[in-house]
């Protein structure tokens, strides 16, 4: 999906604003920040999932909620 978007952007003729370095850097930086956010969210969800599993394995608080 990412490669498709990149090839579409390359196939499009470049306008004057895209030739300026700062204008070209902004979308890449925004995409990198979005990727970081997704990665953080994934790690947070994974840690929460592991925590819930360890608590339910010890007969903890979450097992009473899940039943």
WONOR-V592793 format. One record per pair of residues at least 4 apart in sequence whose C-alpha atoms are under 6 Angstrom apart, sorted by sequence separation. I is the first residue (numbers start at 0). J is the second residue. If there is no record, write none. Layout:
# WONOR-V592793
i->(I I)
j->(J J)
This chain:
# WONOR-V592793
i->(13 55 17 54 17 55 55)
j->(17 59 22 59 23 61 62)
